[in-house]
Amino acid sequence: MLLQEVPLSGTDKSSVCTIASEHIKKYAESDSLPTELYKSIYSQEQLIHYAKCFASDPPQSTWLLQKILDIPGVLVRYGILFPLRLATLSAASIAFFTTLPVAVAANSNYMVSTLVKYYCKAILVSLGTVVEYNGEKPHLTEPHVFVANHTSYLDFILLSANRFPNAVVMARHGGALGFLQNYGLNFLHSMTFDRSNMEERRLLSERQVLKSHVMNPNTWPNPMVIFPEGTCVNNQYAIRFQKGAFQLGVKVCPVGIKYNRAWGDPYWDTRKGFLYYGFYRMTRWITPVKVVYILPQSQTEDENFADYGERVRKTIADSIGLKIEDFNGMAKRDLLDKINL
């Protein structure tokens, strides 16, 4: 509880309102706003406006004849393509999880990188993904990070299937995904955290922790990819980039990822879970994606961190045709709580 309601005189009320207004204004443009205040910086009307950034918009047949003609396609997609793709993913997973312990035991970064890269390629095949890579993925021999717009967990797989796998910051999981994290991604210098452990989350949010990580030459073969929006967006808009990636003092390699929504809604609504999204993608005809690599960027002398991030965001948005909205992704939970999407 940040504010407690107490009786105030007219003069006191004016003073408090002025102080509160200046306090919120001070932090509204930053990504360091305390969680409790996110509900204060957006009105109900503003949240309704920004809801379009997280709205699912799957293609739908409107004509009765078209729906009837779609029936054979549904039978093929669910009765033939899905079993074949599931078999492909199962075979690839068995091969990967059988050979990964050998590569880890051999302490071979090359072997682990190769296994992760080709496993990502197999996942893309099993999801019917058709990728068009534009430009060359930078491979720098100096501290750097990749930054990209964020639509689903496929974004990381798309990048890691090309040339070399990237490291990533992600929540810690159990089961097969946890095994992949502990013995694959973490071996490639990814960073994981427990969502329920506030101390871990606090330490990871400290700029110096991430900066010391990316400055380590051992991490450069598998550079960190950061999704500065901080949440999944529906691939029609680019929301505000958090400043963390742009405060590290290293080069930033921007990447634009654009899905062709004519073949299915690309947005991953995390409330529906990991497996639901995978099943949805497996039962589409194809998943066409364009990945655009942009030349590495450095902060100019006349830019602050926010301006630097904004320039990179605009560059990414322009490269793949996204519209820009100035919404702080940290307030997405409040938006979803208040608006039925």
DRENDRENSE-164279 format. One record per residue (C-alpha): residue number from 1; residue in one letter; x, y, z. Coordinates in pm, 1 decimal. Last residue first. Layout:
residues N
+-----+---+----------+----------+----------+
:   k : r :        u :        v :        w :
+-----+---+----------+----------+----------+
: NUM : A :        X :        Y :        Z :
...
+-----+---+----------+----------+----------+
end
This chain:
residues 341
+-----+---+----------+----------+----------+
:   k : r :        u :        v :        w :
+-----+---+----------+----------+----------+
: 341 : L :   -873.5 :  -1003.0 :  -2396.7 :
: 340 : N :  -1085.5 :   -897.3 :  -2097.5 :
: 339 : I :   -941.0 :   -572.2 :  -1968.8 :
: 338 : K :   -855.6 :   -494.8 :  -1606.8 :
: 337 : D :   -635.2 :   -788.2 :  -1516.3 :
: 336 : L :   -480.3 :   -796.5 :  -1864.0 :
: 335 : L :   -381.1 :   -430.9 :  -1838.2 :
: 334 : D :   -241.0 :   -474.9 :  -1486.7 :
: 333 : R :    -30.7 :   -765.5 :  -1608.6 :
: 332 : K :     88.7 :   -560.2 :  -1906.0 :
: 331 : A :    222.2 :   -278.7 :  -1685.4 :
: 330 : M :    583.7 :   -395.9 :  -1713.4 :
: 329 : G :    541.1 :   -372.9 :  -2090.3 :
: 328 : N :    562.4 :      7.5 :  -2072.6 :
: 327 : F :    348.7 :    143.6 :  -2355.4 :
: 326 : D :    476.0 :    402.1 :  -2603.7 :
: 325 : E :    326.0 :    249.7 :  -2918.3 :
: 324 : I :    514.9 :    206.1 :  -3245.4 :
: 323 : K :    371.0 :     36.9 :  -3552.9 :
: 322 : L :    564.4 :   -257.7 :  -3696.0 :
: 321 : G :    673.1 :   -276.7 :  -4061.3 :
: 320 : I :    965.7 :   -518.3 :  -4045.8 :
: 319 : S :   1272.8 :   -293.0 :  -4084.7 :
: 318 : D :   1088.4 :     17.3 :  -3963.4 :
: 317 : A :   1008.4 :   -144.3 :  -3627.3 :
: 316 : I :   1368.1 :   -258.5 :  -3577.3 :
: 315 : T :   1511.7 :     84.9 :  -3656.4 :
: 314 : K :   1245.7 :    254.4 :  -3443.6 :
: 313 : R :   1334.7 :     31.8 :  -3146.7 :
: 312 : V :   1706.9 :     98.5 :  -3197.7 :
: 311 : R :   1647.8 :    474.2 :  -3195.5 :
: 310 : E :   1426.3 :    446.5 :  -2886.5 :
: 309 : G :   1691.3 :    244.0 :  -2703.1 :
: 308 : Y :   1954.7 :    508.2 :  -2773.8 :
: 307 : D :   1718.9 :    788.0 :  -2675.2 :
: 306 : A :   1646.1 :    614.5 :  -2343.3 :
: 305 : F :   2014.0 :    553.3 :  -2272.4 :
: 304 : N :   2112.8 :    915.2 :  -2339.9 :
: 303 : E :   2221.5 :   1022.1 :  -2685.3 :
: 302 : D :   2449.8 :   1311.6 :  -2786.8 :
: 301 : E :   2769.2 :   1106.2 :  -2773.9 :
: 300 : T :   2626.8 :    827.8 :  -2989.3 :
: 299 : Q :   2539.7 :    483.7 :  -2852.7 :
: 298 : S :   2658.0 :    200.3 :  -3072.0 :
: 297 : Q :   2467.7 :     -9.6 :  -3325.2 :
: 296 : P :   2543.9 :   -340.9 :  -3496.2 :
: 295 : L :   2408.8 :   -362.1 :  -3853.6 :
: 294 : I :   2053.3 :   -496.7 :  -3877.5 :
: 293 : Y :   1956.1 :   -863.0 :  -3912.1 :
: 292 : V :   1603.6 :   -915.9 :  -4044.9 :
: 291 : V :   1417.8 :  -1237.5 :  -3965.0 :
: 290 : K :   1111.4 :  -1308.2 :  -4179.8 :
: 289 : V :    874.4 :  -1580.0 :  -4064.8 :
: 288 : P :    633.0 :  -1814.2 :  -4244.7 :
: 287 : T :    455.4 :  -2062.6 :  -4014.5 :
: 286 : I :    307.8 :  -2339.3 :  -4229.3 :
: 285 : W :    -16.8 :  -2533.5 :  -4267.0 :
: 284 : R :   -109.7 :  -2472.6 :  -3904.5 :
: 283 : T :   -152.0 :  -2770.6 :  -3668.1 :
: 282 : M :    202.7 :  -2767.4 :  -3533.1 :
: 281 : R :    172.0 :  -2396.5 :  -3446.5 :
: 280 : Y :   -137.4 :  -2452.3 :  -3233.4 :
: 279 : F :     16.1 :  -2753.2 :  -3060.6 :
: 278 : G :    327.6 :  -2551.7 :  -2971.6 :
: 277 : Y :    112.3 :  -2265.7 :  -2840.8 :
: 276 : Y :    -89.5 :  -2500.5 :  -2621.9 :
: 275 : L :    227.7 :  -2667.7 :  -2494.0 :
: 274 : F :    382.4 :  -2348.2 :  -2353.7 :
: 273 : G :     76.7 :  -2216.3 :  -2172.8 :
: 272 : K :   -252.1 :  -2042.0 :  -2239.8 :
: 271 : R :   -173.1 :  -1752.8 :  -2003.9 :
: 270 : T :    146.1 :  -1696.8 :  -2204.3 :
: 269 : D :    -55.1 :  -1553.1 :  -2492.7 :
: 268 : W :    192.3 :  -1629.4 :  -2767.8 :
: 267 : Y :    121.7 :  -1408.2 :  -3068.2 :
: 266 : P :    185.2 :  -1558.1 :  -3413.2 :
: 265 : D :   -184.1 :  -1582.3 :  -3512.8 :
: 264 : G :   -209.1 :  -1821.7 :  -3804.8 :
: 263 : W :   -114.8 :  -1854.0 :  -4169.6 :
: 262 : A :   -219.2 :  -1501.9 :  -4276.4 :
: 261 : R :    -22.7 :  -1381.5 :  -3969.9 :
: 260 : N :    305.8 :  -1381.1 :  -4161.6 :
: 259 : Y :    551.7 :  -1339.9 :  -3874.1 :
: 258 : K :    806.9 :  -1057.6 :  -3848.8 :
: 257 : I :   1125.8 :  -1070.1 :  -3641.2 :
: 256 : G :   1353.2 :   -763.2 :  -3648.0 :
: 255 : V :   1703.5 :   -799.0 :  -3506.2 :
: 254 : P :   1924.6 :   -530.2 :  -3354.5 :
: 253 : C :   2290.4 :   -601.3 :  -3265.8 :
: 252 : V :   2385.1 :   -378.1 :  -2970.8 :
: 251 : K :   2745.2 :   -284.8 :  -2901.6 :
: 250 : V :   2849.9 :   -260.6 :  -2538.1 :
: 249 : G :   2820.9 :      4.7 :  -2266.4 :
: 248 : L :   2570.5 :   -200.8 :  -2067.7 :
: 247 : Q :   2308.9 :     72.2 :  -2036.7 :
: 246 : F :   2135.4 :     -7.9 :  -2366.2 :
: 245 : A :   2029.7 :   -359.3 :  -2269.9 :
: 244 : G :   1876.8 :   -230.7 :  -1946.1 :
: 243 : K :   1678.3 :     58.1 :  -2096.1 :
: 242 : Q :   1339.6 :   -111.2 :  -2136.7 :
: 241 : F :   1210.6 :    -80.6 :  -2493.3 :
: 240 : R :    865.2 :     73.1 :  -2523.5 :
: 239 : I :    613.6 :   -114.8 :  -2738.0 :
: 238 : A :    659.4 :   -235.3 :  -3096.1 :
: 237 : Y :    325.6 :   -313.5 :  -3259.5 :
: 236 : Q :    179.3 :   -566.0 :  -3503.1 :
: 235 : N :    375.3 :   -865.5 :  -3378.5 :
: 234 : N :    124.6 :   -940.0 :  -3098.8 :
: 233 : V :    355.1 :   -841.7 :  -2812.1 :
: 232 : C :    533.0 :  -1082.3 :  -2574.1 :
: 231 : T :    691.9 :   -925.1 :  -2266.8 :
: 230 : G :    999.8 :   -732.9 :  -2153.3 :
: 229 : E :   1000.0 :   -502.2 :  -2455.0 :
: 228 : P :   1379.1 :   -528.8 :  -2430.1 :
: 227 : F :   1397.6 :   -885.1 :  -2565.4 :
: 226 : I :   1761.3 :   -963.6 :  -2490.0 :
: 225 : V :   1982.8 :  -1205.2 :  -2680.5 :
: 224 : M :   2311.4 :  -1288.0 :  -2507.9 :
: 223 : P :   2610.1 :  -1375.9 :  -2721.7 :
: 222 : N :   2710.5 :  -1737.0 :  -2785.8 :
: 221 : P :   3070.0 :  -1709.1 :  -2916.4 :
: 220 : W :   3106.2 :  -1393.6 :  -2701.9 :
: 219 : T :   3036.3 :  -1555.9 :  -2363.9 :
: 218 : N :   3392.4 :  -1671.2 :  -2292.5 :
: 217 : P :   3513.7 :  -1315.3 :  -2356.7 :
: 216 : N :   3341.3 :  -1201.2 :  -2031.3 :
: 215 : M :   3206.2 :   -849.3 :  -2084.2 :
: 214 : V :   2856.2 :   -991.2 :  -2138.2 :
: 213 : H :   2846.0 :  -1137.9 :  -1786.4 :
: 212 : S :   3005.7 :   -840.2 :  -1611.8 :
: 211 : K :   2736.4 :   -623.4 :  -1770.8 :
: 210 : L :   2455.2 :   -857.9 :  -1668.3 :
: 209 : V :   2552.5 :   -844.8 :  -1301.2 :
: 208 : Q :   2635.7 :   -471.9 :  -1314.6 :
: 207 : R :   2290.6 :   -380.8 :  -1444.6 :
: 206 : E :   2108.3 :   -519.6 :  -1144.7 :
: 205 : S :   1793.7 :   -694.3 :  -1263.2 :
: 204 : L :   1951.0 :  -1035.2 :  -1208.9 :
: 203 : L :   2016.5 :   -956.0 :   -844.1 :
: 202 : R :   1657.4 :   -843.4 :   -789.1 :
: 201 : R :   1511.0 :  -1147.8 :   -963.2 :
: 200 : E :   1725.4 :  -1380.3 :   -756.1 :
: 199 : E :   1620.3 :  -1199.3 :   -436.3 :
: 198 : M :   1253.3 :  -1209.5 :   -536.7 :
: 197 : N :   1254.5 :  -1588.5 :   -566.3 :
: 196 : S :    914.9 :  -1686.2 :   -710.3 :
: 195 : R :   1022.1 :  -1631.7 :  -1071.3 :
: 194 : D :   1332.8 :  -1847.5 :  -1016.2 :
: 193 : F :   1613.0 :  -1726.5 :  -1239.7 :
: 192 : T :   1810.9 :  -1839.5 :  -1541.5 :
: 191 : M :   2113.0 :  -1690.8 :  -1719.4 :
: 190 : S :   2246.2 :  -1834.1 :  -2044.9 :
: 189 : H :   2619.2 :  -1892.7 :  -2064.8 :
: 188 : L :   2628.8 :  -2163.5 :  -2334.4 :
: 187 : F :   2647.8 :  -2428.9 :  -2062.7 :
: 186 : N :   2336.8 :  -2261.1 :  -1919.5 :
: 185 : L :   2157.8 :  -2326.8 :  -2248.3 :
: 184 : G :   2249.2 :  -2693.5 :  -2267.3 :
: 183 : Y :   2290.3 :  -2881.6 :  -1941.0 :
: 182 : N :   2080.2 :  -2679.4 :  -1698.4 :
: 181 : Q :   1843.6 :  -2519.5 :  -1947.8 :
: 180 : L :   1781.9 :  -2831.8 :  -2155.7 :
: 179 : F :   1727.6 :  -3031.6 :  -1836.0 :
: 178 : G :   1479.7 :  -2768.0 :  -1718.1 :
: 177 : L :   1294.6 :  -2794.6 :  -2047.8 :
: 176 : A :   1277.8 :  -3170.8 :  -2004.7 :
: 175 : G :   1131.7 :  -3140.7 :  -1654.5 :
: 174 : G :   1168.3 :  -2824.9 :  -1446.9 :
: 173 : H :   1188.3 :  -2458.8 :  -1543.5 :
: 172 : R :   1397.6 :  -2153.6 :  -1451.8 :
: 171 : A :   1279.0 :  -1821.4 :  -1593.8 :
: 170 : M :   1480.0 :  -1681.3 :  -1883.2 :
: 169 : V :   1781.1 :  -1468.4 :  -1975.0 :
: 168 : V :   1920.1 :  -1586.6 :  -2308.4 :
: 167 : A :   2233.3 :  -1724.7 :  -2471.8 :
: 166 : N :   2240.8 :  -1740.0 :  -2847.8 :
: 165 : P :   2289.5 :  -2038.1 :  -3075.7 :
: 164 : F :   2525.0 :  -2008.2 :  -3375.2 :
: 163 : R :   2482.3 :  -1967.4 :  -3752.7 :
: 162 : N :   2099.7 :  -1953.9 :  -3750.1 :
: 161 : A :   1899.7 :  -2195.9 :  -3536.1 :
: 160 : S :   1959.9 :  -1982.9 :  -3226.2 :
: 159 : L :   1783.2 :  -1681.0 :  -3376.7 :
: 158 : L :   1467.0 :  -1868.0 :  -3473.1 :
: 157 : I :   1465.9 :  -2057.5 :  -3143.0 :
: 156 : F :   1479.6 :  -1732.2 :  -2943.1 :
: 155 : D :   1187.5 :  -1585.1 :  -3137.2 :
: 154 : L :    987.0 :  -1909.3 :  -3113.3 :
: 153 : Y :    925.9 :  -1828.1 :  -2746.7 :
: 152 : S :    667.3 :  -1580.2 :  -2869.1 :
: 151 : T :    622.7 :  -1226.2 :  -3004.6 :
: 150 : H :    928.1 :  -1028.3 :  -2891.1 :
: 149 : N :   1111.9 :   -752.9 :  -3076.2 :
: 148 : A :   1484.3 :   -813.9 :  -3086.6 :
: 147 : V :   1809.0 :   -721.8 :  -2909.7 :
: 146 : F :   2143.8 :   -896.6 :  -2955.8 :
: 145 : V :   2424.1 :   -827.0 :  -2710.9 :
: 144 : H :   2786.2 :   -722.4 :  -2749.9 :
: 143 : P :   3132.9 :   -743.8 :  -2593.3 :
: 142 : E :   3400.8 :   -789.0 :  -2861.4 :
: 141 : T :   3483.4 :  -1056.9 :  -3117.2 :
: 140 : L :   3164.2 :  -1005.5 :  -3315.1 :
: 139 : H :   2956.1 :  -1257.3 :  -3508.8 :
: 138 : P :   2680.2 :  -1055.9 :  -3673.7 :
: 137 : K :   2393.3 :  -1252.6 :  -3835.7 :
: 136 : E :   2404.6 :  -1172.9 :  -4204.4 :
: 135 : G :   2122.0 :   -993.8 :  -4381.5 :
: 134 : N :   1768.7 :  -1119.6 :  -4435.4 :
: 133 : Y :   1681.8 :  -1465.8 :  -4304.1 :
: 132 : E :   1362.3 :  -1609.5 :  -4449.2 :
: 131 : V :   1224.2 :  -1883.4 :  -4227.7 :
: 130 : V :    957.9 :  -2143.6 :  -4306.3 :
: 129 : T :    828.0 :  -2290.8 :  -3979.5 :
: 128 : G :    617.5 :  -2605.3 :  -3994.1 :
: 127 : L :    639.6 :  -2649.6 :  -3619.1 :
: 126 : S :    837.5 :  -2973.5 :  -3649.7 :
: 125 : V :   1077.2 :  -2804.1 :  -3891.5 :
: 124 : L :   1136.5 :  -2518.1 :  -3646.0 :
: 123 : I :   1198.2 :  -2765.9 :  -3365.6 :
: 122 : A :   1449.4 :  -2950.3 :  -3585.4 :
: 121 : K :   1638.6 :  -2627.3 :  -3652.2 :
: 120 : C :   1647.2 :  -2556.5 :  -3278.1 :
: 119 : Y :   1788.6 :  -2905.0 :  -3223.5 :
: 118 : Y :   2046.5 :  -2826.5 :  -3489.6 :
: 117 : K :   2164.2 :  -2514.4 :  -3307.4 :
: 116 : V :   2156.6 :  -2676.2 :  -2962.9 :
: 115 : L :   2364.3 :  -2972.6 :  -3081.6 :
: 114 : T :   2619.0 :  -2752.2 :  -3258.0 :
: 113 : S :   2654.6 :  -2522.8 :  -2957.7 :
: 112 : V :   2698.5 :  -2820.9 :  -2723.5 :
: 111 : M :   2966.2 :  -2971.3 :  -2948.0 :
: 110 : Y :   3152.9 :  -2643.1 :  -2989.6 :
: 109 : N :   3137.6 :  -2563.1 :  -2617.6 :
: 108 : S :   3300.9 :  -2896.8 :  -2544.6 :
: 107 : N :   3324.1 :  -2993.5 :  -2176.8 :
: 106 : A :   3344.4 :  -3358.8 :  -2285.4 :
: 105 : A :   3085.6 :  -3437.7 :  -2017.5 :
: 104 : V :   2864.4 :  -3163.3 :  -2163.7 :
: 103 : A :   2895.1 :  -3308.2 :  -2514.6 :
: 102 : V :   2816.6 :  -3659.4 :  -2388.7 :
: 101 : P :   2523.0 :  -3531.3 :  -2180.7 :
: 100 : L :   2382.5 :  -3366.0 :  -2498.6 :
:  99 : T :   2386.7 :  -3686.6 :  -2706.4 :
:  98 : T :   2081.2 :  -3860.6 :  -2563.0 :
:  97 : F :   1884.5 :  -3540.9 :  -2501.5 :
:  96 : F :   1935.2 :  -3435.8 :  -2861.8 :
:  95 : A :   1860.6 :  -3766.4 :  -3029.8 :
:  94 : I :   1546.9 :  -3821.7 :  -2822.1 :
:  93 : S :   1434.2 :  -3464.0 :  -2884.1 :
:  92 : A :   1489.3 :  -3492.4 :  -3259.5 :
:  91 : A :   1287.9 :  -3813.7 :  -3275.8 :
:  90 : S :   1005.4 :  -3663.0 :  -3070.4 :
:  89 : L :    999.8 :  -3341.8 :  -3275.8 :
:  88 : T :    980.0 :  -3535.1 :  -3601.9 :
:  87 : A :    709.6 :  -3766.1 :  -3464.1 :
:  86 : L :    508.7 :  -3462.1 :  -3352.3 :
:  85 : R :    549.5 :  -3313.0 :  -3698.3 :
:  84 : L :    423.0 :  -3629.0 :  -3866.5 :
:  83 : P :    132.1 :  -3666.1 :  -3622.2 :
:  82 : F :     33.5 :  -3298.0 :  -3671.2 :
:  81 : L :     63.5 :  -3297.0 :  -4049.4 :
:  80 : I :   -161.4 :  -3599.1 :  -4107.3 :
:  79 : G :   -479.2 :  -3594.8 :  -3897.3 :
:  78 : Y :   -474.1 :  -3240.4 :  -3760.0 :
:  77 : R :   -358.2 :  -3052.6 :  -4069.8 :
:  76 : V :   -509.0 :  -3293.4 :  -4321.4 :
:  75 : L :   -847.2 :  -3312.4 :  -4147.4 :
:  74 : V :   -855.5 :  -2934.9 :  -4104.7 :
:  73 : G :   -779.4 :  -2891.1 :  -4473.1 :
:  72 : P :  -1063.5 :  -3125.7 :  -4569.4 :
:  71 : I :  -1299.3 :  -2911.0 :  -4354.1 :
:  70 : D :  -1182.9 :  -2575.1 :  -4493.4 :
:  69 : L :  -1408.9 :  -2604.5 :  -4798.3 :
:  68 : I :  -1710.1 :  -2597.6 :  -4566.2 :
:  67 : K :  -1578.0 :  -2288.5 :  -4389.9 :
:  66 : Q :  -1518.0 :  -2119.2 :  -4725.7 :
:  65 : L :  -1872.8 :  -2194.9 :  -4832.4 :
:  64 : L :  -2007.1 :  -2044.5 :  -4508.2 :
:  63 : W :  -1811.4 :  -1724.6 :  -4571.1 :
:  62 : T :  -1632.7 :  -1556.2 :  -4281.7 :
:  61 : S :  -1320.2 :  -1770.2 :  -4256.0 :
:  60 : Q :  -1097.1 :  -1658.7 :  -3970.6 :
:  59 : P :   -739.2 :  -1534.1 :  -3948.7 :
:  58 : P :   -621.3 :  -1523.4 :  -3585.9 :
:  57 : D :   -613.0 :  -1178.2 :  -3418.0 :
:  56 : S :   -494.6 :  -1207.7 :  -3060.8 :
:  55 : A :   -492.3 :   -871.7 :  -2882.7 :
:  54 : F :   -174.9 :   -777.6 :  -2697.1 :
:  53 : C :    -78.6 :   -447.5 :  -2862.8 :
:  52 : K :   -447.1 :   -361.2 :  -2914.2 :
:  51 : A :   -480.9 :   -341.5 :  -2534.4 :
:  50 : Y :   -288.2 :    -12.4 :  -2550.2 :
:  49 : H :   -603.8 :    195.1 :  -2604.9 :
:  48 : I :   -801.6 :     12.9 :  -2335.7 :
:  47 : L :   -510.9 :     65.0 :  -2095.9 :
:  46 : Q :   -511.1 :    436.2 :  -2177.5 :
:  45 : E :   -883.1 :    465.5 :  -2107.0 :
:  44 : Q :   -847.7 :    285.1 :  -1773.3 :
:  43 : S :   -571.2 :    527.7 :  -1675.8 :
:  42 : Y :   -205.7 :    437.3 :  -1692.6 :
:  41 : I :     65.2 :    558.8 :  -1453.1 :
:  40 : S :    -97.2 :    448.1 :  -1128.7 :
:  39 : K :   -120.3 :     71.9 :  -1178.5 :
:  38 : Y :    252.1 :     70.5 :  -1251.5 :
:  37 : L :    311.0 :    223.4 :   -908.7 :
:  36 : E :    318.8 :    -96.6 :   -702.9 :
:  35 : T :    582.5 :   -246.0 :   -931.1 :
:  34 : P :    830.2 :     29.1 :   -846.3 :
:  33 : L :    929.3 :    229.1 :  -1156.1 :
:  32 : S :   1280.9 :    145.8 :  -1269.5 :
:  31 : D :   1195.8 :    114.2 :  -1639.8 :
:  30 : S :   1191.6 :    488.9 :  -1687.2 :
:  29 : E :    956.3 :    731.6 :  -1862.2 :
:  28 : A :    697.6 :    720.9 :  -1585.2 :
:  27 : Y :    959.3 :    762.6 :  -1313.7 :
:  26 : K :    985.6 :   1139.8 :  -1278.6 :
:  25 : K :    626.1 :   1190.2 :  -1391.2 :
:  24 : I :    510.2 :    971.0 :  -1103.1 :
:  23 : H :    699.0 :   1179.0 :   -847.5 :
:  22 : E :    596.8 :   1509.2 :  -1008.1 :
:  21 : S :    228.8 :   1414.7 :   -995.3 :
:  20 : A :    259.5 :   1285.3 :   -640.2 :
:  19 : I :    423.2 :   1608.9 :   -522.9 :
:  18 : T :    163.6 :   1827.6 :   -695.3 :
:  17 : C :   -126.0 :   1616.6 :   -570.4 :
:  16 : V :     10.2 :   1629.3 :   -215.0 :
:  15 : S :     43.2 :   2007.2 :   -225.6 :
:  14 : S :   -307.6 :   2057.4 :   -364.0 :
:  13 : K :   -456.3 :   1824.1 :   -104.5 :
:  12 : D :   -274.2 :   2007.7 :    173.0 :
:  11 : T :   -418.1 :   2341.6 :     58.6 :
:  10 : G :   -773.6 :   2200.7 :     44.7 :
:   9 : S :   -737.8 :   2042.7 :    386.5 :
:   8 : L :   -658.9 :   1676.2 :    419.6 :
:   7 : P :   -829.6 :   1373.2 :    575.6 :
:   6 : V :   -617.4 :   1060.2 :    534.2 :
:   5 : E :   -615.4 :    794.8 :    265.1 :
:   4 : Q :   -301.1 :    584.5 :    281.2 :
:   3 : L :    -70.0 :    577.9 :    -17.7 :
:   2 : L :    179.4 :    313.3 :   -120.4 :
:   1 : M :      0.0 :      0.0 :      0.0 :
+-----+---+----------+----------+----------+
end
